[in-house]
Amino acid sequence: MDPITAPSLAQLINRASRALARDGDATLKPLGLRYAQVPVLALLREDAERTQKELAEATGIEQPSMAQLLSRMDRDGLIRRTPHPRDARSQTIALTPGGGAVVADAHDRLAALDDRAVTGLTAAEIGILKDLLTRVGNNLDRTKAAIADESAAPGRS
């Protein structure tokens, strides 16, 4: 394939990410979940309670999007919100018992999706893929601040 018309690395990663999100939504639909909720549910399963700000920072989801996501999860009975013990402006968020049960089922379904996604790859190739994607993500995270600083510099548009 011509290097000019060949898909870039970013395009290939984006395509795989969109396909996983699409198939993740389809996989989780019978549970009443969306793929975007999974990182939040996983964090709440690990830690008993978190604030909205902590969830947003840990998942990389912007605050307004996190607020909408949590509102839907609250409406659906997956989470409960309680006043923060030390910050009157904040709430703590935790899984409800029903939310915890749904997380376990979702985990199993998403593990099967992971297996489908890597069909035909060896265990060694899967390990390499995980390592490479982790390194790419880490590289982008490290440069995120530099890009933000550069775009905020005076005289730049």
HELIX and SHEET records of a PDB file:
HELIX    1   1 LEU A    9  LEU A   28  1                                  20    
HELIX    2   2 LYS A   29  LEU A   31  5                                   3    
HELIX    3   3 TYR A   35  GLN A   37  5                                   3    
HELIX    4   4 VAL A   38  GLU A   46  1                                   9    
HELIX    5   5 GLN A   52  THR A   59  1                                   8    
HELIX    6   6 GLN A   63  ARG A   75  1                                  13    
HELIX    7   7 PRO A   97  ALA A  117  1                                  21    
HELIX    8   8 ALA A  123  ALA A  152  1                                  30    
SHEET    1   A 3 ARG A  50  THR A  51  0                                        
SHEET    2   A 3 GLN A  91  LEU A  95 -1                                        
SHEET    3   A 3 ILE A  79  PRO A  83 -1                                        
END                                                                             
